[in-house]
Amino acid sequence: MPIIHIDNKPYEVKEGKNLLEACLSLGLNLPYFCWHPALGAVGACRQCAVKVFKDEEDKKGRIIMSCMEPVKDQLRLSVDDTDARNFREHVIGWLMTNHPHDCAVCDEGGSCHLQDMTVMTGHSYRDYHFTKRTYNNQYLGPFLNHEMNRCIQCYRCVRFYKDFAGGKDLDVFAAHNHVYFGRQEEGTLESEFSGNLAEICPTGVFTDKTLKQHYTRKWDLTSAASVCQGCGLGCNILAGERYGAVRQITNRFNGAVNGYFLCDRGRYGYEFVNSGQRIKTPMVYHGPADKANGIPVLQHVHQRMKPGKTIGIGSPRASLESNAVLKELVGEENFYLGVSSADHDLVSLSLKILEQGPVRSASLQEAAAADVVLILGEDVTNTAPMLALSVRQAVRRIPVEDVINHIHMPAWQDAAVREAVQDSKGPLYILNVQETKLDELAKGAYHTAPDNIARIGFGVSHLLSSKMPEVKGMSEQGKAIAAEIAGVLKAAKNPLIIAGYGGGSEAIIKAAANVSWALRDLGIDAMLTYTVPECNSVGLEMLGGHRLDSAVDRALNNEVDTVIILENDLYRRLNQHRAEKFFGKVKDVILLDHLYNPTAEKATIILPAGTFAESDGTLVNNEGRAQRFFQVFAPDSAVQESWRWLLEIADINGHATLSGLQHLDDVVSHIAHAYKKFEGIDKLAPHADFRIAGQKVPREPHRFSGRTAMQANVNVSEPRPPQDPDTALSFTMEGYRGEPPSSMIPFFWAPGWNSVQSVNKFQVETGGPLHDGNPGKRLIEPHANGQTPFYTEVPEPFLPLKEHLLLVPLYHIFGSEELSVHTPGIAERIPAPYIMLHSEDAQRLQVTAGYLLHFTDNGHQYTLPVIINDTLQEGVAGIPVGLPGMQISEAPQLIKV
């Protein structure tokens, strides 16, 4: 490893880095603006100046920008040199020439990278006393606030938005000292990753509009490490609370999962925690009271739990702990997975393939390192958004590596690398029912029915391995597509195959497995990623249980009197008529949930369950990574974790196994010992008795203010802070002020680094893993020497049928997920219900765009407005899943019209 000398001290550094990265990795404070560990360097801000010397005899040296200078063995430089310090101070003085100095009212005030760097350079007084340049700000949609006057022209925003995330409606305009970053005309930013601008921007140009509506200083937030509830990828987040409401979600760095970024659904979909639809009081027969008719609510529950006549229905959005305790409470024979038949079949099959097969399930960061990507039947931008961001990075990998190898240019030299790469892209192939946002990057994008997608996938696997039988009756176009894809995959080193629930087809999932297994047989280190519908879909399937339809059948056969429903709306899992029959047959419905929904209307007893912000627990993401989330704040109502309610129910019922469990550690330890699949989850985070220097880890930063005054409208005496018996975190600002274990970091802060950029102080190296390792534990590893038999049942080709349409599911990042729709900003971007048709089908049915189409699905009548999209195959109709006001319809399914 190279040795460089910084201010006459030798340091061993990693090869291939620039000097700025090396200095930051060594813990040195060197100011910067335009550089970002995920974006590389462009040398735009001139803030990271250092002085380098030819040799030990050179006393004069020269000023260079450290972000643009590669590490070289025996390089000598000075960070503290007077000329370098003066240069940096003058640079920030120039950058501040037109800055409004409105820190007191800026949302970033006190957590601003510009403030930190200004202090770090020693710039204290303004030299400019004339009229400042000003701009008009733009409306950019419900997520971001725009204040262009604060801009310092670092170019980070457009580099992330355009170059990294592929957005097209944000750009830089004008030149010189009149640069403007915004849209050509004001309007909602279209990218699904626009919210990252609030963290990418080192000043207050782009700020979180939802936080601005609450106006809370970031240092006044009570925060905790958490896991996003928005999809099955398990992105790490930091949730911040003030006055009993969640005020902001920010990214929590995890080098194996989401890295530095989040999608907009994950960042802004938190308002369901603050919704007016929250359940905060126990209810008996729809009457609020802790006691109904003088009887405690848990006694009512006890009276209704009849042996042999009580069942439990779990949930893929509830924690592993809550599902496991419910299963133990009602007994294995009475526990049912609270998912639709289609979701259960798809997730169960995906899990079986990952557990028994020889191919590794890719993390988000591993997916970004793939050299070839094949997507089968999945619109990942809408079903797993951050996976789409990983695919965008994977597409750049081969062209960038070619530049690095042939021109000998380092990867961090971002502007030069992009100039050399131009529009070159690595191989990406997409087979989906309709066009996707990633199609523009694809070497080949093909649109057809799910069964035809599966057939092409099977065809690819046959060309890769003779163990797979030939697909008979494939069209010439299908053969050509399969041959092209197979040829590219054979030449790959780390190909990635993506499929999942979005296509609604088991055949597609099997085809994806076949392709990855065939590549493995060839000695190619293939990766396989399956998307899943919800945050704990995999954890629920690993826990195991019976099908939801079996619970309905038992009720219809008068075998069920009482059902305990865990954080679930069965009207999203069953069609309305079947759900009505189920509730009509069950005498008592005990619901544990946090939002009123159609299922709550059928409940005889409701227990207020905590959201992710009011709970501790474990989730398992799509790759099988178990991750812990922590309670952000203690609610001031009867709300508590579902698993805690269930333990109290077990206690009042005298349940032998559960009666000894009281706290989170007890439950987690019980699961880890009772289920071999979950071995090791009790080590995901330190136990509740963990202390550093005898102290807990504070959820509030040491600058937290107003602790007493916050409750002055209730009591002028300072109340005792809530106690946390379940974790090593405290609900106060008192506690250990050093760095806690990575799994429980509640906020990122370091001396002199008040902004989100302080994460570099928590990493082994800039952009590398956290000091204590990346949080989480993979529970699923491939059987390297195992050999799962290839799937050989190839579906028949789909051909349009007269007077029929094949319904296929379509998903939307804004609208298809159950909880985020309660956020006003996301609700603003939800499309209205529709049915999507090919123009030939619309003509045949004598309808045009906007007209209402009537059709029947399993005896249920539907009426939906028509959208025309000719990327659909003729005979196929797309129907959105999960949109508010949209009744459930099974898809894929052939219907008569």
N, C-alpha and C positions, 0 to 999 in steps of 0.2 A: 504493500500500500504506500502511496506517496507520502512524503513528509514535507509539510510546509511550515514556514516560520512566520508567526504573527506577532508583531511587536517584540521580535527577538526571542520568542518562545517557540520551541518545536511542537508540532501537532501531527499525529498520524490521521490522515483523512481518507475517505473513500474515493476511489478513482472514478472518473466520468462525471463528477459534479462540477458546478461552478463555484467560485469563491464565496458568493453570498450563501449558497446552500451549506458550504463547508463551515462557514463562520457561525451560522445559525445552529447547525447541528452540534457545534462545539459549545453552545450556550452563550455565545457572544452576542451583544446587542448591536446590531448594525441595521440602520433604518432602510426601508424600501417601500415602494408602492406598487409598481407595475408587475413585479414578479409574483407568481403564485405557484406553489408546488405542483398543482395539477395542470397548470397552463404553461409553465416554462417562463422563459425570459425574452423580452423584446428591447430592453434598454430605453424605455420611453420616458421614465421619470427623472433619471440622473441622480437619484437620491442615495444610492448605495455606494457612493464613491469611496475608494480606498487608495492608498499610495503603494505602488509596487516598486521594487528595487532590482537592478540587474544582478547584484551580488552583495556580499557582505561589505564590500568596500564602497558601494554606491551610497552616498548620503543625500543625494538630491531627489532621486526617484521620479516617478510620474504618476499623475492621477488617472485612474481607470475606473470603469463601472464594474463592480465585483460580480454582478449577475451575468456579465458578458465575457468573463474571463475564466477559462477552464483551469482546474486544479493541475498543477505540474509539480513533479518532485523537486524539492529544494527551492521552491518559489518563496520569495521573501516579500512580505507586505506589512503595512501598518494600518490599523483601524483608527488608532488614537493620534496619528500624526496631525500636527497643527493645520497644515495645508488641507488635508482631507476633511478635518472637522469644519474648517471655515468654508470649504466648498459645499459641504452638505448643509450647513446653516444658510448659505446664500441661496442654494437651490430651493429649500423649503420657503425661504422668503419670497422668491419669485412665484412659487406655486400659490402662495397665500395672497398675492397681490390683489386679486379680485374676489377672494373668498369673503363671504358676508360676515364672518366671525359671529355667527348666531348660535353658538354652542348652548346657550341657556335655554333656547327653545327648540333646538334640534333633537330629533329622536335618538340620534347616535351619541349625544352628549354624555361624556363619562364612560363611554364604551366605544370610542372612536379611534380607529387606527391613525387617522390624521393627527388627532390630539396627541396620541402616544409618540408619534414620530417627531412632532413639533417640539415636544418636551425633550426627547432624546437628542435632538440636534442642538438644543440650546437656543432656538429662535424664540425671543421673548417680546420684541417690540416691532410694531408695524412701521415700515419706512415709507409706505405709499399713503398719501393723504389726499388723493384726488378722487374724482368720480369713478365709481367701479362699473365694470361691464356687467350688464344684467340680461337675463333671459326670461322668456315666458315658459312656464312649466306645462307639461302635458298630462292629460288623463290617460293612464295606462291600464285601467281596469280595476277590479275590486281588490287586488292583492298588493299592489305597489304604489307608493307615493313618489312623486317626482319633484326634485328641487335642484334644477340644473345649476343654479348660482353657486352651489357648493363644490362643483366639479374641479378636479385638479388635473384632468386630461391624462389619466394613467392607462386608459384603454382597456382596463380589465373587463368592463361590462360587455363590450362588443366581442372581445376575444372569447369570453365564456359563451355568450348568447349565440353568436354566429358560428365561431370556429369549433367550439367544444360541444355545444348542445344542438347545433344545426338550425337555430332559429333564423327567420328571414325578415322579420318586421322590426328589428332594432338595428340602428346603424349609426355611424359617425358622419356628421355633416360639417361643411365649411372647412376652415383650415387656420393654421397659425394660432393666434391667441383668441380665436372666436369659434372654437370647436364646440359642436353641440351633439350630445348623445341622446337619441330618442327615436321616435317613429317619424316616418314621412308626414303622417298626419296623426293626431291623437286618436287613441282607441285602445281596446284591450289587447295586451300582449298575447300572442297566440301560442307561444311555447309552453309546454307542460312543465318546464323547469325555470320559468321566469322568476320565481320567488328567490332563487339563489342569488339574484342580483343584490338583494338586501345584505347578504354576507360577503359577496365578492367585492362590492364597492367599498373602498377603504374610507369613504367619507359618508355624508348623509344625502347623497344624490338619490339613491334608490333605498327607500326604507319600507319596513313592514307596515302596510296600511292598517292591518287589524290591530297591531300594537298601538299605532297612532290613535286609533279610535278610543282605546282605553287610556292612553297616555300614562305610561308607567316607565320610570327609569329602569334600565336593565339590571342595575345593581340592587334594585328593590324587589326583585323577583325571588321567590322561594323556588328552587329548582331541584330536579332530580333526573337521574339517568333513566331513560325509558326506551321503548321499542314502538315503532310506528304501527298503528292499527289498520292502515289504509289498504294493504294488500298482503300477499304471502311472502314478500321478500325479506321482511324483518329488518328494515333500515333502522339505524340507531338514532335517537333523537334526545334532545334536552327539552323538557317541558317546564315552563315558568309560570308561577301563580302569584296573584296579588289580590287581596280582599276576597278570598274564597272563589276566585274564578281563574281559569287558565287564560293567560294573556298572550303567550307566544310559544311557538315551537321553533327550535333551531336545530341545526345539524349537530350530531354527536359523532365525532370522528371514529370510524372503525375501519382499519386498513384492509379487512377481509370482506367487508360488506359494502356500505355506501360511500366510504371515503369521505369526501368533503361536501357532498351534495345530497339534496332531497328533491323529490318531485313536488309539484304544487298541491296535490291531494294530501300528501303526507305532511306538508308544512302548514297548510291552512285548514285542513279538515277537522280541527280540534274543537270547533265551537259547539259540538253536541254536548260537551262537558258542561257548558254554560247555558244550555237550551232551556227555554221555558217549559219544555216537555219532560224535564227531568222528574223522576220519581224520588222523592226525598222523605216520604213518610210511609210506614207500614200501613197496608190497607186490608181490611177484612170486609168482604161483601161490598166493596167499593166505598166503604166508610173509613175516613182517616182516623187513626187512633193507635197509640201504642197498646191500648187495651180496648177491646170491643166488648161491650156488655160486662165490663169488669174483668174480663179474661185476658191475660197477656197473649200477644199475637202468636208467640211460639207454642203456647198451649193449644191454640186453634189449629196450628199446623199438626201438632201431635195427635189431636183428636181425629184428624182426617187421614192420617197415614195408616191404612189398614194392611196388615201383613198379607202378602200375596196379591194384593189389589192395587199396589202403588208402584208406579214406574217413574223413571227419570229420563229426561231428554237433555243431552248435552249440547254444546255449542262450539263451532270453530272460531268464534270471536271471544270466547271465555278462556281464562288461563288454564294451563295444564293442571294446576292445583285444584281449581274449582271443579273441573270435569272429573278428576280422579276422586275427590271427596264425594261427589254425587254418585259416582259409580259404586263406591264402597258403601254408601248409605243405603241405596236401594237394592244392591246386590248385582252381580255381573249379569244374571239372567234377566234383569229388569232395566238394564241401562241401554239407551238407544242413542245413536249418533244423530244429532239434530241437523242433518243436511239432506238435501234432495237426493233422490236415487241417482240422478245423473252425476252430481258432484261426488257422491260417495264412490260410484264406480270408477270415475276418472282419477280421483285422488288415491283410492285404494290400489288401483293398477299401477299408478306412478310410483307409489311407495314400494310396492312389491318389486318392481324393476330395479329401483335404486338399492334396496336392501339385498337382493339376491344376485344382481348382475355384477359384472366385472368393471363397469365404467363409472368413473367418479362424477358426482353431481357438482357442477361448477358453482363457486361463489360468484358474486358480482364482479369482484376484482379479477378472478380467474377468467371469467367470461370476457372481460375487456382485453385480455392477453391472447385470445384465440386468433389463429391466422386464417381460418375459414369458418364462416357461420352459415348454417342451414336452418331456416325457420319453417316449421311445418304446421300450418293451420293455426297460427297465433298472431294476433295484432298486439305485440308486446307493449307498444306505446300506451295502450288503453288497459291491458290486463296486468302488466308488471312494468310500470314506467321506467324505473331505474335500470331495469334490464335493457331497455331500449337505449339508454344512455351508454351502457356498457358496450352494446353492439356498435354504437357510433364510434367508440374508441377502438374497438377491434378492427373495424374496417380501415382504420388508418395505420394499423400495425405494419403490414407488409411494405407499403410505400415508404413509411418512415424508416424502417430497417434498411431498405435499399439505399436511401439517402445516407444513412449513417455509415453503411458499409462501403459505398462507392465514392462518396464525396468526403467521407471522414468528418462528418459534422455531428456534434453532440445533440442528443434528443432534446435537451433543454433550450437549445437555440431556436426557439419556437418560430419566430418570424422567418428566419432563413430556411428552416425545414419546410414550413408551409409554402414558401415561395418555390422551393425545389420540387415539392410533391405536386403542387398545383391541384388538379382534379383527379389525380390517381387514387384508386381505391382498391382495397383488398377484396377478395371474393366473398360476396354475400348473396345467398339465394333465398328467396321468400316464396312460399306456396301458401296462399291464403284465399279465403272465400271472396274477399274484396281488397281494394288497394289499401295500403297502410302508409304511414308517414315515412317509414324506412325504405319504401320502394325506390325513392330517388337515389339511394346509395347502392342499390342492389345491382349485381352483375346480371341477375335474372329474377324477375318478379312475375309470377304466374297466378292466375285467379281461376279457381274452379270449385266444384262441390267437395265437401269433406272426404267422401269415399274416393274420389279421384285423386285428391292430395295424398291419401294413404297409399293408393296404388302406385303413384310415382315414387313414394318413399320406399315401398317394398321393391320396386324396380331398381332403385339405387342400391339397396342392400344386396340384391341378387348379383348386380354387376361387381360388387365389392367382394362377395363371398359365394362360392359354389354351393355352400350348405343351404342357401336360400333358394327355393324353387322359382322358376321363371314366372313372371306375371303374364297370364294369358289374356289376349284380347286388348292389349294396350294400344292406344292410338299412336300413329307415327310421331305426332308432336310430343306425346308423353314419353316415348322411347328416346327421342332426341334430348329432352330435358333431363331425363334420368341419366343418360350417358354423359352429358356435359357435367352434371353435378358429381357423378361418381368419379370422373376423371380428375376434377379439381380436388376432391376429398382424398384421393389416393396420393396426391402430391403434398398433402398437408402434414404438419408436424403436431399441431395442437388444435384440431378442429372442434367446433362446438355445435351440437345439435339441440335445437330448442323446440319444444312442443308443450302441451298442457291442456288446461281445462277450456281455454278460449275457443278451440275448435269444436268442443262438445262431442268428440269422437274417440272412442277407445282404439279404433283402427289406426288413427294417426299416432297415438301414443305408442302403440306397438311397433309401428313403422319406424318411429324415431329410435326406439330401443334397438331394432334390428340394424339400422344404419350404424349406430354407435358400437354395437357388438361386432359387426363385420369389420369396422375399422380397427377395433381392438385385436381381432384375429390377425390382421395384417401387421400388427406391431406398432400401430399408430396410436399415440396417446390422446384418444378422443375424450371429450367431455360431454355430459348430457345434463340439460336443465329442463325441468318441468315446472311450469307455473301452477299455482294453486289459488283457489278463490279468496281465502281469508287468512288473517294473521296467525291462526293456530290450526289451520286445516290439517297439517301434517301431524301435529301433536295429538289431535283428537283421533286421527286414524291409527297412530301408533298405540294409543291407549286402548283402542278397540271397543266395539260395541255392536249392537244389532242395528239393522236398517230402520229408518224412521217409518217406512211403510208397514213394517211388522208391528210397530206400536199402534198404528191406526187400525190395522186388522184386529189386534187384540181388543181394542176399544169397541170396535163394531161388533165383536163377538161377546160383548158384555163381560170381558175379563179384567177390565180396569175401572177402578172407582176414582183414583187420585193420580194426577200426573204432576211431577215437579219439573218445571221448565227452566232451564238455566240460560239466561241471557240470550234469548232466541225469540224471533218472531216467526211462528210456524207458517204464517201466510206468505213468507218469502221462500219457504221450503216445499209447500204443498200448493196445489191449485186451490182456489177459493172454495169450491164445492166440497172437496175432500176434507179440507180443514174444518169447514162448518159441520160436516158429519162427525168428525173426530170430537170436536168440542161439545157437540150435541149429545154424545154418548158418555162423556166423562163427567162425573158428579162434581169433582173439585179440581180446580187448576191452581197450583201454587207456583207463582212466577217470581223469579229473582231476576231483576233487570234494572236498567237505569233510565230508560226512556219509555214513555207511553207509546204503544203501538197497537195494531189490531189484536194481537194476542193478549195484551193487557186488558182489553175490553172484555175478554172471556174469563179473566182470572177471578177466583173467589178470594184468594189471598195474594197480596203483592208485597214482596220484601225489597226495599231499595238497595240495589247493588252498586258498588263503586265502579266508576270508569277506570281506565288505566291511570288517570291522574290521582285517584283516591285509593289505589290498590297496589299491592305487591304481588308479583307472580312470575311465571315462566311461560314463554311462547317458543314454539319450534317452527322455524321458517321452511321454505320450500326445499332447501338443500339439506335439511335435517339438523340445522344449527340451533341448539337450545340457548336462549338468551333471557336474562333476568330484567324485569322492569321494576321500578321503585315508585312508591307512593310519593306524589309531589306535595300534597298538603292533606291535613286532617279535616274532613268535612265537619261543619257545625250542626249536622242533622243526624238522623238515624242511619245514614248511608254507611255501609261497610262492605268489605270484600265478600263476594259470593261464597268463597270457601269458608269464611268465618261464620256467615249465617248457617251454612250447612253443618259446620262443627257444632254450633249451638243446637241445631235440630237433632243431630246425632246424640248429643249429651242428654237432651230432654227425653229422647227415646231409649236411652240406656244402651246405645250401640257399643258393643264390646271393643271393637278395633279402633274406632275413632274417638272414643271417650277420653283417651289419654293425650290427644293432640290438642294443642292450644295455639301455638304460634307458627309462623311461616316455616321456620327451620324444622319443626316437628313434621309438618306436612310434606315438605320437600324430601326430608330424610326417609319418610315412610314410602314415598313414591319411588325413590332411588333404590330401596331395598326390595320393594314388592314387584317392580317391573325391571327386568334385566335390560330392556331397551333404553331405560332412562338412567342407567348407571352413570354416576358422575355429575348429575345435575345438582347435587347438594354442594358441589364445589364451584359452581358458577360465580359465586360472590362470597365474600366473607360472611360468617355467621353473625347473629345479632350481638354476640358478646365480644366481637372484634373491636379493639381499641388501638389507637396510635398515640403513644405517650400518654396513655390513660384517658384519651379523649375520643369522643365520637366524631364523625365527619359532618360538618354543618351543611345544611341545605341552603343557607343564606350566606352571601359573601360578607366579609367583615365591614364593608361600607353600607350594609343594609341599614335603612333608616326608618324611623316612625314606628318602632315596635310597640311602644306604649300608646302613642297617639292613634294608632290604627283602630283601637278599641274604645277610644274616648267617647264615642257616641253611645256606648253601651255601659262602660264603667271607667271612671277615671283612674281606678287602681289597675296596675299592670297585672293581667291574668297570668296564671301559670302556663307556660308553653305546653302544647300537646306532647305526650310521651310516645315514643315509638319502640314497642317491645319486639318488633319483628326484624329490624335491620340495625346496622351500625351507623345509621344516619340520625341526626338530630333535626328538629324543626326550628332551630334557632341559628343565630350567627356565631354562637359560642361553640368552640370545638377546635380540632386540629386544622391549622391553616396551611399545612404543607400539601404535598401531592398524595391523594388517596389511591387505593387500587383502581386500576383502569375500569373495572366493571361497574364501579359506583361513583365515578367522577360526576358531581352535580353541576359543575360549571367550569369553564376554562378561564383562568386568570393567573397572571404572574406579575411580579413587580415590574412596573413600566409597560406592561402589556395588558391593557384593559379590554381590548376588543377581541373578537373571535380569532384574530391572528395569533393569539397567545397559545393556540394549540401546539405550535412548534416547540414550546417549552415542555410539552408532555410526551414528546416523541423521541424514540431512539435516534432517529435522524429526520430531517424535514421530509415529510411525505411518507415516512416509515411507520412501523407499528408503535403503539403506545408503550411506555416504559415497562408496564406490567403485562404486556401482551394484548392482543386484540380480544375484546370481550366475547364470550360465548364458547360453546363446545359442540363440535360436530358429533352427532349421535349415529350418523349413517356413513359408513366407509365402504368402498367397493371391495368385492371379493376378488383380489388380484388374480388368483389362480382358479377362481370359480368359472363355470361355464353354464350359463342359463340357456336352455334350448331356444332356438330362433322361433318366432311366431310365424306360422305358415298359412294361417287363414286369411287370404286376401279377399277384401270385399269386392263385390260386383261393381262394374262401372256405373256411375249415375248418368242417366239420360232423362231429358225432360219428358214428363208425362202430361198428356192432354188433361185439362181441367184439374190439374194438381200443381202444388208448389211444395218445394222442400224448404221448410223453415230452418234457418241456421241462426245461432246466437250471435249478436253483436254487442260489444262492450264499450263503455265510455268511461274515461278517467274521471269525468265529472258527472256523476249520476248513477252509476252502476253499483257503487258501494253504499251499504246501508247507513252508516253513521255520518259520513262526511256531508251528506245532503242536508244536514241540519245547520251547516255553515252558510250564512247569507251570501258570501262571496262565491262559494261553489254553486249554490242554488241558482245564482245569476247566470251561470255558464252551463247549466243542465239543458240538454235538448228536450224538446217535447216528444212524447211517444210517437212512433211512426212505424211503417212497414216499408222496407226497401225492395224495389223491383228492378229488373232489367227492362229496358224500354220495349223489347219485343213482348214480354209478359204483360206489361202495362197496356200495350196496344191490343193484345189478345183479350184482356179483361175489360177493355174499353174504359180505362181510367188514365188520368194524367197526374202530373205532380200536384199535390195538395188535395186531390180528391180522396174521399173516404172509401176504403175497401172493407167489405164485410166478409168474414170467414169464420169457419167453425173449427175448433180444436177440442177433440174428445168431448163433443157435445156442448162446449162452451162458446158463446158468441163473442166475437171481437170486432171492433170497428176502429180502424186506424188510418190516418192520412198517409198518402203515398209519397215516397221519395224515389226518384229515378237514379240509378247508378249502373252504368253499363259495364263496370268491372265485375259485377256479379255474373255468374254463369246463367244462361237462360234456363228457366225452370227452378231457380233458387230464389228465395226471398229471405231477406235479413230482418230480424226482429230484435230490438234492443232489450237487454236484460237489466232488471233491477231499477229502472227509472221510476221515480215517484208517479203514482197513478197508473202504472203499467201492471196489469194482472199477469201472473206467472203463466208462461206458456212453454210447454216442453219443446226443446229443440236440441239437435236436429230431429225433425219429424215431418212426415209427408202429410199434407192437408189437402182437402178438396175445396176448390173455390168456384 
